[in-house]
Amino acid sequence: MKTQIVIWKNLILFIPLFLLLNCSCEKEFSSQWIYGSPENINDGIEVSTLEEVHLDANLIAQAIVRIKNGKYGEVHSMLIYKDEKLVLEEYFPGHRYKWDAPNHHGEWIFWDKSTLHGVKSASKSITSLCIGIAIEHGFIESAHQSIFDFLPDHQHLKKDGKGNISIEHLLTMTSGLEWDEWSAPLSSGDNDCVGIWYQEKDPVTFILERSLINEPGSSFTYSGGNMIVLGEIIRNASNLDIEEFSQEYLFKPLAIDSSFWAIRFNNGVIEAGGSLEITPRDMIKIGATCLANGEWNGKQMISTQWIEKIATEFQDNQGINIPGVASGKQGYSYSWWTKDYNHNGDNYNMFDAGGWGGQNIMVIPDLKTVVVFTGGNYTSTAKPHEILDRFIIPAIQ
């Protein structure tokens, strides 16, 4: 009995101390970061405050302070768009990307709203949007068309069942073509996204000469090669390369003035799967357009049917673990990742344009939210999903 009394006394003393320490920690986070609402720069994005859209500023502060303290490696930006308004826009110092430098880290800079950032494989998601727009404008009839309908210089490779590969199969990473860019290190030519640069064939030939190891549409194999072919399909269908097409039909209508597809092969073919550079604020515009079912400022930019395709995993594209990303298992749609989050018993579907190093355009329709990250975690684990799950979703009240 005496022992129980002592325990209760200790608990009574401990609880106020715990609450005091907890409050102190909250104040500590708030004191380490002073919130400022995003600047209105007349770029078509409305701005507001965390308070107006009922986001818990303390939870956001905890995330920001952890980023500043290096808890998540190199995060270069974090932006939140909620209820059709940009309410958070934070930038952090870090390295520019450089392929041949240790950790792929080049010059150290202070990132800001006007500096272009390579979005790596999030480029694939933008290429997908361009395919959807090309169909809407009649350049392509259907995603179910054979890829060889648009590859006149590669008809000799339409054999061994490859004629059955459709645009949809490229978009969903189910072409069936042999490809490996996940198991082999990026330092090795055995990695196909590296090896493609160390051979003399044109890149489309290199890709389509690979063996067909699975029936098209039946099995997921992540392939940047698919996107290079899609870029050429857009070029042959519209007489515009992916840079010209995206500028004319996507970026210009969104008032995106600065964008750049940075990597081209010797024959001029653009690397449409990982070379786009754009600002984080313009990434928000793309996410906001997808959040609004393809509409931007009253104009339908992308069909609602295409938004449904990118927001819904394709057939059996489920349970995928992405190397170097702390995100758990995900699905894959028309070149966008999909994932469900649970908070306080509620499920939220997200679709995400994700890229190597921590580049993300995360669209969460149920919460009317878009979250953008850029980063430089090229040789360490990128954790935007952890920040989203631990701080941002709980902050939405």
Secondary structure, 3 states (H helix, E strand, C coil): CHHHHHHHHHHHHHHHHHHHHHHHHHHHHHHHCCCCCCCCCCCCCCECCCCCCCECHHHHHHHHHHHHCCCCCCEEEEEEEECCEEEEEEECEEEEECCCCHHHEEEEEECCCCCCEECCCHHHHHHHHHHHHHHHCCCCCCCCCEHHHHCHHHHHHCCCCHHHCEHHHHHCCCCCECCCCCCCCCCCCCCHHHHCCCCCCCHHHHHHCCCECCCCCCCCCCCHHHHHHHHHHHHHHHCCCHHHHHHHHHHCCCCCCCEEECCECCCCCECCCCCEEECHHHHHHHHHHHHCCCEECCEECCCHHHHHHHHCCCCCCCCECCCCECCCCEEECCCCEEEEEEECCEEEEEEEEEECCCEEEEEEHHHCEEEEEEECCCCCCECHHHHHHHHHHHHEC
